[in-house]
Amino acid sequence: MTRHEILSKIKQAEADAQASIERAQQERDKRIADATAEATNIVRTAEAEAQQYFEKRLADAEKGVQSKKQAIIDDGMKKVNVMKSGASGKVNAAVEHLLKEFMGLLHA
């Protein structure tokens, strides 16, 4: 082998090695980009799931609050109706009492 052939083979080997390094770097860059994109998708999915979970929990809590609120209102209305019933019965007695007092003052 001549010196020229040896140098040519060395240059070819260096070129092949450089091309291999460049392919490896490109593959590395592609994998990094793919991993970054996948991580971004995972984060977006997690955020969407967290938002859905939050909205569901909030809706459940609002239903619970509405249910308790309605129970309190219903209980209050029952008490109001009981008071109304008791008061209307006492109105007649109070009117009779006032009439007796008034009549007593007229005849005195």
Biopython code that builds the backbone (N, CA, C, O; Angstrom):
import numpy as np
from Bio.PDB.StructureBuilder import StructureBuilder

atoms = [
    (1, "MET", "N", (0.843, -1.165, 0.000)),
    (1, "MET", "CA", (0.000, 0.000, 0.000)),
    (1, "MET", "C", (0.898, 1.242, 0.000)),
    (1, "MET", "O", (1.900, 1.331, 0.710)),
    (2, "THR", "N", (0.495, 2.154, -0.807)),
    (2, "THR", "CA", (1.290, 3.368, -0.897)),
    (2, "THR", "C", (0.853, 4.338, 0.183)),
    (2, "THR", "O", (-0.198, 4.222, 0.814)),
    (3, "ARG", "N", (1.737, 5.295, 0.343)),
    (3, "ARG", "CA", (1.461, 6.310, 1.343)),
    (3, "ARG", "C", (0.157, 7.048, 1.013)),
    (3, "ARG", "O", (-0.628, 7.357, 1.911)),
    (4, "HIS", "N", (-0.062, 7.318, -0.222)),
    (4, "HIS", "CA", (-1.271, 8.002, -0.664)),
    (4, "HIS", "C", (-2.524, 7.178, -0.351)),
    (4, "HIS", "O", (-3.537, 7.728, 0.080)),
    (5, "GLU", "N", (-2.457, 5.878, -0.566)),
    (5, "GLU", "CA", (-3.590, 4.996, -0.276)),
    (5, "GLU", "C", (-3.877, 4.967, 1.226)),
    (5, "GLU", "O", (-5.033, 4.981, 1.648)),
    (6, "ILE", "N", (-2.808, 4.928, 2.024)),
    (6, "ILE", "CA", (-2.966, 4.885, 3.480)),
    (6, "ILE", "C", (-3.626, 6.190, 3.954)),
    (6, "ILE", "O", (-4.559, 6.165, 4.757)),
    (7, "LEU", "N", (-3.131, 7.326, 3.451)),
    (7, "LEU", "CA", (-3.713, 8.607, 3.833)),
    (7, "LEU", "C", (-5.167, 8.698, 3.382)),
    (7, "LEU", "O", (-6.011, 9.245, 4.093)),
    (8, "SER", "N", (-5.446, 8.178, 2.237)),
    (8, "SER", "CA", (-6.810, 8.197, 1.719)),
    (8, "SER", "C", (-7.730, 7.362, 2.608)),
    (8, "SER", "O", (-8.854, 7.764, 2.907)),
    (9, "LYS", "N", (-7.237, 6.192, 3.028)),
    (9, "LYS", "CA", (-8.035, 5.330, 3.907)),
    (9, "LYS", "C", (-8.245, 6.002, 5.276)),
    (9, "LYS", "O", (-9.321, 5.906, 5.867)),
    (10, "ILE", "N", (-7.201, 6.680, 5.764)),
    (10, "ILE", "CA", (-7.321, 7.373, 7.045)),
    (10, "ILE", "C", (-8.357, 8.493, 6.920)),
    (10, "ILE", "O", (-9.205, 8.655, 7.798)),
    (11, "LYS", "N", (-8.290, 9.253, 5.847)),
    (11, "LYS", "CA", (-9.238, 10.326, 5.617)),
    (11, "LYS", "C", (-10.655, 9.776, 5.495)),
    (11, "LYS", "O", (-11.614, 10.354, 6.007)),
    (12, "GLN", "N", (-10.760, 8.632, 4.797)),
    (12, "GLN", "CA", (-12.090, 8.015, 4.658)),
    (12, "GLN", "C", (-12.604, 7.551, 6.021)),
    (12, "GLN", "O", (-13.782, 7.727, 6.331)),
    (13, "ALA", "N", (-11.737, 6.968, 6.823)),
    (13, "ALA", "CA", (-12.126, 6.506, 8.159)),
    (13, "ALA", "C", (-12.527, 7.698, 9.026)),
    (13, "ALA", "O", (-13.504, 7.623, 9.771)),
    (14, "GLU", "N", (-11.777, 8.795, 8.930)),
    (14, "GLU", "CA", (-12.132, 9.991, 9.686)),
    (14, "GLU", "C", (-13.478, 10.550, 9.224)),
    (14, "GLU", "O", (-14.294, 10.979, 10.040)),
    (15, "ALA", "N", (-13.699, 10.541, 7.917)),
    (15, "ALA", "CA", (-14.974, 11.030, 7.382)),
    (15, "ALA", "C", (-16.112, 10.129, 7.848)),
    (15, "ALA", "O", (-17.181, 10.607, 8.227)),
    (16, "ASP", "N", (-15.868, 8.812, 7.815)),
    (16, "ASP", "CA", (-16.894, 7.873, 8.294)),
    (16, "ASP", "C", (-17.169, 8.091, 9.782)),
    (16, "ASP", "O", (-18.325, 8.070, 10.205)),
    (17, "ALA", "N", (-16.127, 8.299, 10.572)),
    (17, "ALA", "CA", (-16.281, 8.526, 12.005)),
    (17, "ALA", "C", (-17.037, 9.833, 12.249)),
    (17, "ALA", "O", (-17.917, 9.896, 13.107)),
    (18, "GLN", "N", (-16.689, 10.874, 11.490)),
    (18, "GLN", "CA", (-17.372, 12.156, 11.639)),
    (18, "GLN", "C", (-18.847, 12.024, 11.279)),
    (18, "GLN", "O", (-19.709, 12.573, 11.965)),
    (19, "ALA", "N", (-19.137, 11.294, 10.198)),
    (19, "ALA", "CA", (-20.528, 11.080, 9.789)),
    (19, "ALA", "C", (-21.270, 10.297, 10.866)),
    (19, "ALA", "O", (-22.429, 10.590, 11.163)),
    (20, "SER", "N", (-20.609, 9.305, 11.449)),
    (20, "SER", "CA", (-21.224, 8.511, 12.513)),
    (20, "SER", "C", (-21.502, 9.383, 13.740)),
    (20, "SER", "O", (-22.549, 9.253, 14.374)),
    (21, "ILE", "N", (-20.567, 10.266, 14.071)),
    (21, "ILE", "CA", (-20.752, 11.182, 15.198)),
    (21, "ILE", "C", (-21.925, 12.110, 14.926)),
    (21, "ILE", "O", (-22.751, 12.349, 15.807)),
    (22, "GLU", "N", (-22.000, 12.635, 13.705)),
    (22, "GLU", "CA", (-23.092, 13.540, 13.345)),
    (22, "GLU", "C", (-24.445, 12.831, 13.406)),
    (22, "GLU", "O", (-25.431, 13.392, 13.882)),
    (23, "ARG", "N", (-24.476, 11.572, 12.909)),
    (23, "ARG", "CA", (-25.730, 10.804, 12.993)),
    (23, "ARG", "C", (-26.125, 10.577, 14.448)),
    (23, "ARG", "O", (-27.298, 10.681, 14.804)),
    (24, "ALA", "N", (-25.136, 10.266, 15.285)),
    (24, "ALA", "CA", (-25.412, 10.041, 16.706)),
    (24, "ALA", "C", (-25.919, 11.323, 17.362)),
    (24, "ALA", "O", (-26.844, 11.283, 18.174)),
    (25, "GLN", "N", (-25.315, 12.457, 17.012)),
    (25, "GLN", "CA", (-25.762, 13.728, 17.571)),
    (25, "GLN", "C", (-27.174, 14.065, 17.090)),
    (25, "GLN", "O", (-27.994, 14.563, 17.862)),
    (26, "GLN", "N", (-27.450, 13.795, 15.822)),
    (26, "GLN", "CA", (-28.794, 14.035, 15.302)),
    (26, "GLN", "C", (-29.814, 13.137, 16.001)),
    (26, "GLN", "O", (-30.910, 13.577, 16.351)),
    (27, "GLU", "N", (-29.441, 11.886, 16.195)),
    (27, "GLU", "CA", (-30.324, 10.947, 16.896)),
    (27, "GLU", "C", (-30.555, 11.408, 18.331)),
    (27, "GLU", "O", (-31.676, 11.353, 18.839)),
    (28, "ARG", "N", (-29.476, 11.867, 18.984)),
    (28, "ARG", "CA", (-29.600, 12.384, 20.349)),
    (28, "ARG", "C", (-30.540, 13.593, 20.380)),
    (28, "ARG", "O", (-31.428, 13.669, 21.230)),
    (29, "ASP", "N", (-30.347, 14.527, 19.464)),
    (29, "ASP", "CA", (-31.188, 15.714, 19.411)),
    (29, "ASP", "C", (-32.645, 15.339, 19.147)),
    (29, "ASP", "O", (-33.559, 15.920, 19.734)),
    (30, "LYS", "N", (-32.856, 14.360, 18.256)),
    (30, "LYS", "CA", (-34.223, 13.906, 17.960)),
    (30, "LYS", "C", (-34.853, 13.272, 19.194)),
    (30, "LYS", "O", (-36.018, 13.529, 19.496)),
    (31, "ARG", "N", (-34.102, 12.457, 19.900)),
    (31, "ARG", "CA", (-34.637, 11.825, 21.112)),
    (31, "ARG", "C", (-34.955, 12.864, 22.193)),
    (31, "ARG", "O", (-35.959, 12.755, 22.896)),
    (32, "ILE", "N", (-34.096, 13.858, 22.310)),
    (32, "ILE", "CA", (-34.353, 14.924, 23.282)),
    (32, "ILE", "C", (-35.626, 15.675, 22.903)),
    (32, "ILE", "O", (-36.463, 15.961, 23.758)),
    (33, "ALA", "N", (-35.767, 15.991, 21.618)),
    (33, "ALA", "CA", (-36.968, 16.699, 21.160)),
    (33, "ALA", "C", (-38.217, 15.847, 21.384)),
    (33, "ALA", "O", (-39.248, 16.354, 21.824)),
    (34, "ASP", "N", (-38.120, 14.554, 21.082)),
    (34, "ASP", "CA", (-39.260, 13.651, 21.291)),
    (34, "ASP", "C", (-39.609, 13.555, 22.774)),
    (34, "ASP", "O", (-40.783, 13.582, 23.143)),
    (35, "ALA", "N", (-38.588, 13.443, 23.620)),
    (35, "ALA", "CA", (-38.831, 13.344, 25.060)),
    (35, "ALA", "C", (-39.448, 14.643, 25.591)),
    (35, "ALA", "O", (-40.335, 14.612, 26.445)),
    (36, "THR", "N", (-38.978, 15.768, 25.085)),
    (36, "THR", "CA", (-39.537, 17.052, 25.502)),
    (36, "THR", "C", (-40.999, 17.162, 25.085)),
    (36, "THR", "O", (-41.841, 17.608, 25.864)),
    (37, "ALA", "N", (-41.294, 16.755, 23.857)),
    (37, "ALA", "CA", (-42.680, 16.795, 23.378)),
    (37, "ALA", "C", (-43.557, 15.856, 24.204)),
    (37, "ALA", "O", (-44.681, 16.206, 24.564)),
    (38, "GLU", "N", (-43.045, 14.675, 24.499)),
    (38, "GLU", "CA", (-43.818, 13.714, 25.298)),
    (38, "GLU", "C", (-44.047, 14.260, 26.710)),
    (38, "GLU", "O", (-45.142, 14.132, 27.257)),
    (39, "ALA", "N", (-43.020, 14.864, 27.292)),
    (39, "ALA", "CA", (-43.170, 15.441, 28.635)),
    (39, "ALA", "C", (-44.202, 16.562, 28.622)),
    (39, "ALA", "O", (-45.003, 16.688, 29.548)),
    (40, "THR", "N", (-44.179, 17.369, 27.575)),
    (40, "THR", "CA", (-45.159, 18.446, 27.450)),
    (40, "THR", "C", (-46.563, 17.879, 27.365)),
    (40, "THR", "O", (-47.486, 18.395, 27.996)),
    (41, "ASN", "N", (-46.728, 16.816, 26.585)),
    (41, "ASN", "CA", (-48.043, 16.178, 26.464)),
    (41, "ASN", "C", (-48.498, 15.579, 27.801)),
    (41, "ASN", "O", (-49.673, 15.656, 28.159)),
    (42, "ILE", "N", (-47.569, 14.997, 28.517)),
    (42, "ILE", "CA", (-47.908, 14.403, 29.818)),
    (42, "ILE", "C", (-48.362, 15.506, 30.778)),
    (42, "ILE", "O", (-49.341, 15.343, 31.506)),
    (43, "VAL", "N", (-47.644, 16.619, 30.768)),
    (43, "VAL", "CA", (-48.006, 17.733, 31.654)),
    (43, "VAL", "C", (-49.378, 18.281, 31.271)),
    (43, "VAL", "O", (-50.210, 18.533, 32.142)),
    (44, "ARG", "N", (-49.618, 18.465, 29.978)),
    (44, "ARG", "CA", (-50.924, 18.969, 29.536)),
    (44, "ARG", "C", (-52.044, 18.015, 29.921)),
    (44, "ARG", "O", (-53.104, 18.443, 30.379)),
    (45, "THR", "N", (-51.809, 16.729, 29.734)),
    (45, "THR", "CA", (-52.818, 15.744, 30.105)),
    (45, "THR", "C", (-53.080, 15.779, 31.604)),
    (45, "THR", "O", (-54.230, 15.736, 32.041)),
    (46, "ALA", "N", (-52.012, 15.858, 32.389)),
    (46, "ALA", "CA", (-52.164, 15.910, 33.845)),
    (46, "ALA", "C", (-52.913, 17.171, 34.266)),
    (46, "ALA", "O", (-53.766, 17.126, 35.153)),
    (47, "GLU", "N", (-52.595, 18.288, 33.631)),
    (47, "GLU", "CA", (-53.296, 19.531, 33.953)),
    (47, "GLU", "C", (-54.777, 19.430, 33.603)),
    (47, "GLU", "O", (-55.630, 19.884, 34.367)),
    (48, "ALA", "N", (-55.085, 18.837, 32.451)),
    (48, "ALA", "CA", (-56.491, 18.684, 32.044)),
    (48, "ALA", "C", (-57.224, 17.767, 33.024)),
    (48, "ALA", "O", (-58.356, 18.050, 33.417)),
    (49, "GLU", "N", (-56.580, 16.676, 33.413)),
    (49, "GLU", "CA", (-57.204, 15.758, 34.365)),
    (49, "GLU", "C", (-57.397, 16.435, 35.716)),
    (49, "GLU", "O", (-58.427, 16.246, 36.364)),
    (50, "ALA", "N", (-56.418, 17.218, 36.141)),
    (50, "ALA", "CA", (-56.537, 17.935, 37.417)),
    (50, "ALA", "C", (-57.686, 18.935, 37.356)),
    (50, "ALA", "O", (-58.438, 19.079, 38.320)),
    (51, "GLN", "N", (-57.824, 19.625, 36.229)),
    (51, "GLN", "CA", (-58.919, 20.591, 36.069)),
    (51, "GLN", "C", (-60.268, 19.878, 36.112)),
    (51, "GLN", "O", (-61.203, 20.352, 36.757)),
    (52, "GLN", "N", (-60.368, 18.746, 35.429)),
    (52, "GLN", "CA", (-61.622, 17.983, 35.446)),
    (52, "GLN", "C", (-61.939, 17.505, 36.861)),
    (52, "GLN", "O", (-63.089, 17.568, 37.294)),
    (53, "TYR", "N", (-60.935, 17.032, 37.576)),
    (53, "TYR", "CA", (-61.135, 16.569, 38.948)),
    (53, "TYR", "C", (-61.607, 17.724, 39.826)),
    (53, "TYR", "O", (-62.535, 17.574, 40.621)),
    (54, "PHE", "N", (-60.959, 18.876, 39.674)),
    (54, "PHE", "CA", (-61.339, 20.059, 40.441)),
    (54, "PHE", "C", (-62.782, 20.452, 40.152)),
    (54, "PHE", "O", (-63.553, 20.725, 41.073)),
    (55, "GLU", "N", (-63.145, 20.481, 38.875)),
    (55, "GLU", "CA", (-64.503, 20.878, 38.500)),
    (55, "GLU", "C", (-65.537, 19.890, 39.036)),
    (55, "GLU", "O", (-66.610, 20.298, 39.479)),
    (56, "LYS", "N", (-65.225, 18.601, 38.998)),
    (56, "LYS", "CA", (-66.150, 17.592, 39.528)),
    (56, "LYS", "C", (-66.303, 17.752, 41.036)),
    (56, "LYS", "O", (-67.417, 17.722, 41.559)),
    (57, "ARG", "N", (-65.191, 17.919, 41.725)),
    (57, "ARG", "CA", (-65.254, 18.088, 43.182)),
    (57, "ARG", "C", (-66.019, 19.360, 43.552)),
    (57, "ARG", "O", (-66.791, 19.372, 44.511)),
    (58, "LEU", "N", (-65.800, 20.420, 42.791)),
    (58, "LEU", "CA", (-66.501, 21.673, 43.034)),
    (58, "LEU", "C", (-68.000, 21.494, 42.813)),
    (58, "LEU", "O", (-68.811, 21.968, 43.609)),
    (59, "ALA", "N", (-68.366, 20.807, 41.728)),
    (59, "ALA", "CA", (-69.786, 20.566, 41.451)),
    (59, "ALA", "C", (-70.409, 19.719, 42.559)),
    (59, "ALA", "O", (-71.530, 19.984, 42.995)),
    (60, "ASP", "N", (-69.679, 18.702, 43.010)),
    (60, "ASP", "CA", (-70.185, 17.864, 44.107)),
    (60, "ASP", "C", (-70.376, 18.698, 45.376)),
    (60, "ASP", "O", (-71.379, 18.561, 46.077)),
    (61, "ALA", "N", (-69.409, 19.553, 45.655)),
    (61, "ALA", "CA", (-69.507, 20.400, 46.854)),
    (61, "ALA", "C", (-70.690, 21.357, 46.735)),
    (61, "ALA", "O", (-71.410, 21.583, 47.709)),
    (62, "GLU", "N", (-70.891, 21.916, 45.550)),
    (62, "GLU", "CA", (-72.022, 22.826, 45.350)),
    (62, "GLU", "C", (-73.355, 22.097, 45.529)),
    (62, "GLU", "O", (-74.299, 22.653, 46.089)),
    (63, "LYS", "N", (-73.429, 20.862, 45.058)),
    (63, "LYS", "CA", (-74.651, 20.073, 45.255)),
    (63, "LYS", "C", (-74.900, 19.849, 46.742)),
    (63, "LYS", "O", (-76.028, 19.968, 47.220)),
    (64, "GLY", "N", (-73.832, 19.524, 47.466)),
    (64, "GLY", "CA", (-73.959, 19.313, 48.904)),
    (64, "GLY", "C", (-74.419, 20.571, 49.620)),
    (64, "GLY", "O", (-75.266, 20.517, 50.512)),
    (65, "VAL", "N", (-73.855, 21.700, 49.224)),
    (65, "VAL", "CA", (-74.241, 22.975, 49.832)),
    (65, "VAL", "C", (-75.702, 23.283, 49.518)),
    (65, "VAL", "O", (-76.450, 23.701, 50.402)),
    (66, "GLN", "N", (-76.112, 23.079, 48.270)),
    (66, "GLN", "CA", (-77.500, 23.338, 47.886)),
    (66, "GLN", "C", (-78.453, 22.443, 48.669)),
    (66, "GLN", "O", (-79.518, 22.878, 49.106)),
    (67, "SER", "N", (-78.051, 21.182, 48.839)),
    (67, "SER", "CA", (-78.888, 20.249, 49.589)),
    (67, "SER", "C", (-79.036, 20.698, 51.043)),
    (67, "SER", "O", (-80.141, 20.698, 51.585)),
    (68, "LYS", "N", (-77.934, 21.076, 51.665)),
    (68, "LYS", "CA", (-77.982, 21.544, 53.054)),
    (68, "LYS", "C", (-78.777, 22.840, 53.156)),
    (68, "LYS", "O", (-79.557, 23.033, 54.089)),
    (69, "LYS", "N", (-78.571, 23.718, 52.191)),
    (69, "LYS", "CA", (-79.300, 24.990, 52.180)),
    (69, "LYS", "C", (-80.797, 24.742, 52.101)),
    (69, "LYS", "O", (-81.575, 25.361, 52.827)),
    (70, "GLN", "N", (-81.199, 23.833, 51.218)),
    (70, "GLN", "CA", (-82.620, 23.532, 51.065)),
    (70, "GLN", "C", (-83.184, 22.906, 52.328)),
    (70, "GLN", "O", (-84.313, 23.202, 52.717)),
    (71, "ALA", "N", (-82.405, 22.042, 52.972)),
    (71, "ALA", "CA", (-82.857, 21.436, 54.226)),
    (71, "ALA", "C", (-83.061, 22.504, 55.305)),
    (71, "ALA", "O", (-84.031, 22.445, 56.060)),
    (72, "ILE", "N", (-82.159, 23.471, 55.376)),
    (72, "ILE", "CA", (-82.288, 24.551, 56.357)),
    (72, "ILE", "C", (-83.516, 25.393, 56.053)),
    (72, "ILE", "O", (-84.267, 25.757, 56.958)),
    (73, "ILE", "N", (-83.721, 25.704, 54.766)),
    (73, "ILE", "CA", (-84.898, 26.495, 54.369)),
    (73, "ILE", "C", (-86.177, 25.738, 54.700)),
    (73, "ILE", "O", (-87.121, 26.318, 55.236)),
    (74, "ASP", "N", (-86.215, 24.455, 54.385)),
    (74, "ASP", "CA", (-87.405, 23.650, 54.672)),
    (74, "ASP", "C", (-87.695, 23.618, 56.169)),
    (74, "ASP", "O", (-88.842, 23.764, 56.589)),
    (75, "ASP", "N", (-86.647, 23.425, 56.970)),
    (75, "ASP", "CA", (-86.814, 23.396, 58.417)),
    (75, "ASP", "C", (-87.326, 24.745, 58.919)),
    (75, "ASP", "O", (-88.212, 24.801, 59.772)),
    (76, "GLY", "N", (-86.768, 25.823, 58.389)),
    (76, "GLY", "CA", (-87.217, 27.157, 58.781)),
    (76, "GLY", "C", (-88.674, 27.396, 58.414)),
    (76, "GLY", "O", (-89.425, 27.983, 59.192)),
    (77, "MET", "N", (-89.074, 26.942, 57.232)),
    (77, "MET", "CA", (-90.470, 27.113, 56.812)),
    (77, "MET", "C", (-91.413, 26.320, 57.713)),
    (77, "MET", "O", (-92.511, 26.781, 58.022)),
    (78, "LYS", "N", (-90.992, 25.139, 58.130)),
    (78, "LYS", "CA", (-91.828, 24.357, 59.051)),
    (78, "LYS", "C", (-92.014, 25.119, 60.367)),
    (78, "LYS", "O", (-93.115, 25.170, 60.915)),
    (79, "LYS", "N", (-90.928, 25.705, 60.863)),
    (79, "LYS", "CA", (-91.012, 26.460, 62.113)),
    (79, "LYS", "C", (-91.894, 27.690, 61.947)),
    (79, "LYS", "O", (-92.670, 28.036, 62.837)),
    (80, "VAL", "N", (-91.764, 28.354, 60.783)),
    (80, "VAL", "CA", (-92.612, 29.524, 60.513)),
    (80, "VAL", "C", (-94.077, 29.112, 60.489)),
    (80, "VAL", "O", (-94.921, 29.803, 61.060)),
    (81, "ASN", "N", (-94.389, 27.997, 59.837)),
    (81, "ASN", "CA", (-95.779, 27.528, 59.767)),
    (81, "ASN", "C", (-96.316, 27.169, 61.144)),
    (81, "ASN", "O", (-97.477, 27.439, 61.451)),
    (82, "VAL", "N", (-95.475, 26.560, 61.975)),
    (82, "VAL", "CA", (-95.886, 26.243, 63.337)),
    (82, "VAL", "C", (-96.167, 27.533, 64.106)),
    (82, "VAL", "O", (-97.160, 27.626, 64.826)),
    (83, "MET", "N", (-95.292, 28.523, 63.951)),
    (83, "MET", "CA", (-95.503, 29.801, 64.636)),
    (83, "MET", "C", (-96.772, 30.485, 64.128)),
    (83, "MET", "O", (-97.523, 31.063, 64.913)),
    (84, "LYS", "N", (-97.011, 30.421, 62.823)),
    (84, "LYS", "CA", (-98.216, 31.021, 62.260)),
    (84, "LYS", "C", (-99.459, 30.362, 62.830)),
    (84, "LYS", "O", (-100.424, 31.030, 63.199)),
    (85, "SER", "N", (-99.417, 29.042, 62.896)),
    (85, "SER", "CA", (-100.575, 28.319, 63.428)),
    (85, "SER", "C", (-100.822, 28.707, 64.880)),
    (85, "SER", "O", (-101.956, 28.968, 65.280)),
    (86, "GLY", "N", (-99.765, 28.742, 65.652)),
    (86, "GLY", "CA", (-99.898, 29.121, 67.059)),
    (86, "GLY", "C", (-100.351, 30.562, 67.206)),
    (86, "GLY", "O", (-101.149, 30.869, 68.091)),
    (87, "ALA", "N", (-99.866, 31.435, 66.370)),
    (87, "ALA", "CA", (-100.210, 32.849, 66.467)),
    (87, "ALA", "C", (-101.653, 33.090, 66.043)),
    (87, "ALA", "O", (-102.349, 33.888, 66.672)),
    (88, "SER", "N", (-102.113, 32.427, 65.005)),
    (88, "SER", "CA", (-103.499, 32.667, 64.568)),
    (88, "SER", "C", (-104.487, 32.184, 65.621)),
    (88, "SER", "O", (-105.548, 32.787, 65.789)),
    (89, "GLY", "N", (-104.164, 31.120, 66.326)),
    (89, "GLY", "CA", (-105.018, 30.668, 67.414)),
    (89, "GLY", "C", (-105.017, 31.660, 68.572)),
    (89, "GLY", "O", (-106.036, 31.810, 69.246)),
    (90, "LYS", "N", (-103.938, 32.317, 68.810)),
    (90, "LYS", "CA", (-103.830, 33.281, 69.903)),
    (90, "LYS", "C", (-104.458, 34.618, 69.544)),
    (90, "LYS", "O", (-104.843, 35.377, 70.434)),
    (91, "VAL", "N", (-104.568, 34.918, 68.250)),
    (91, "VAL", "CA", (-105.173, 36.187, 67.834)),
    (91, "VAL", "C", (-106.626, 36.231, 68.288)),
    (91, "VAL", "O", (-107.077, 37.243, 68.824)),
    (92, "ASN", "N", (-107.351, 35.159, 68.083)),
    (92, "ASN", "CA", (-108.755, 35.120, 68.499)),
    (92, "ASN", "C", (-108.887, 35.312, 70.010)),
    (92, "ASN", "O", (-109.751, 36.050, 70.482)),
    (93, "ALA", "N", (-108.020, 34.641, 70.752)),
    (93, "ALA", "CA", (-108.065, 34.779, 72.213)),
    (93, "ALA", "C", (-107.707, 36.201, 72.621)),
    (93, "ALA", "O", (-108.307, 36.747, 73.547)),
    (94, "ALA", "N", (-106.738, 36.807, 71.941)),
    (94, "ALA", "CA", (-106.343, 38.181, 72.262)),
    (94, "ALA", "C", (-107.465, 39.155, 71.937)),
    (94, "ALA", "O", (-107.707, 40.086, 72.705)),
    (95, "VAL", "N", (-108.155, 38.965, 70.818)),
    (95, "VAL", "CA", (-109.271, 39.833, 70.449)),
    (95, "VAL", "C", (-110.382, 39.711, 71.492)),
    (95, "VAL", "O", (-110.944, 40.718, 71.922)),
    (96, "GLU", "N", (-110.695, 38.492, 71.894)),
    (96, "GLU", "CA", (-111.729, 38.293, 72.910)),
    (96, "GLU", "C", (-111.342, 38.964, 74.229)),
    (96, "GLU", "O", (-112.173, 39.583, 74.894)),
    (97, "HIS", "N", (-110.062, 38.829, 74.594)),
    (97, "HIS", "CA", (-109.577, 39.447, 75.829)),
    (97, "HIS", "C", (-109.695, 40.975, 75.755)),
    (97, "HIS", "O", (-110.144, 41.615, 76.707)),
    (98, "LEU", "N", (-109.292, 41.550, 74.624)),
    (98, "LEU", "CA", (-109.390, 43.002, 74.460)),
    (98, "LEU", "C", (-110.845, 43.471, 74.485)),
    (98, "LEU", "O", (-111.159, 44.504, 75.076)),
    (99, "LEU", "N", (-111.729, 42.706, 73.839)),
    (99, "LEU", "CA", (-113.154, 43.064, 73.854)),
    (99, "LEU", "C", (-113.701, 43.034, 75.277)),
    (99, "LEU", "O", (-114.458, 43.920, 75.672)),
    (100, "LYS", "N", (-113.317, 42.018, 76.045)),
    (100, "LYS", "CA", (-113.773, 41.931, 77.442)),
    (100, "LYS", "C", (-113.257, 43.115, 78.245)),
    (100, "LYS", "O", (-113.994, 43.710, 79.031)),
    (101, "GLU", "N", (-111.996, 43.452, 78.046)),
    (101, "GLU", "CA", (-111.407, 44.585, 78.766)),
    (101, "GLU", "C", (-112.119, 45.877, 78.360)),
    (101, "GLU", "O", (-112.455, 46.700, 79.211)),
    (102, "PHE", "N", (-112.346, 46.048, 77.064)),
    (102, "PHE", "CA", (-113.003, 47.253, 76.555)),
    (102, "PHE", "C", (-114.434, 47.330, 77.112)),
    (102, "PHE", "O", (-114.877, 48.379, 77.578)),
    (103, "MET", "N", (-115.128, 46.217, 77.052)),
    (103, "MET", "CA", (-116.510, 46.181, 77.562)),
    (103, "MET", "C", (-116.519, 46.462, 79.065)),
    (103, "MET", "O", (-117.411, 47.129, 79.588)),
    (104, "GLY", "N", (-115.504, 45.935, 79.736)),
    (104, "GLY", "CA", (-115.400, 46.186, 81.173)),
    (104, "GLY", "C", (-115.174, 47.663, 81.457)),
    (104, "GLY", "O", (-115.705, 48.185, 82.437)),
    (105, "LEU", "N", (-114.405, 48.343, 80.628)),
    (105, "LEU", "CA", (-114.170, 49.778, 80.796)),
    (105, "LEU", "C", (-115.424, 50.586, 80.457)),
    (105, "LEU", "O", (-115.682, 51.613, 81.084)),
    (106, "LEU", "N", (-116.197, 50.141, 79.484)),
    (106, "LEU", "CA", (-117.415, 50.840, 79.108)),
    (106, "LEU", "C", (-118.461, 50.749, 80.220)),
    (106, "LEU", "O", (-119.172, 51.725, 80.459)),
    (107, "HIS", "N", (-118.574, 49.650, 80.884)),
    (107, "HIS", "CA", (-119.582, 49.443, 81.904)),
    (107, "HIS", "C", (-119.099, 49.880, 83.279)),
    (107, "HIS", "O", (-119.873, 49.853, 84.236)),
    (108, "ALA", "N", (-117.918, 50.256, 83.392)),
    (108, "ALA", "CA", (-117.430, 50.648, 84.720)),
    (108, "ALA", "C", (-117.783, 52.068, 85.107)),
    (108, "ALA", "O", (-117.430, 52.517, 86.198)),
]
sb = StructureBuilder()
sb.init_structure("model")
sb.init_model(0)
sb.init_chain("A")
sb.init_seg("    ")
for serial, (resi, resn, name, xyz) in enumerate(atoms, 1):
    if name == "N":
        sb.init_residue(resn, " ", resi, " ")
    sb.init_atom(name, np.array(xyz, "f"), 0.0, 1.0, " ", f" {name:<3s}", serial, name[0])
structure = sb.get_structure()
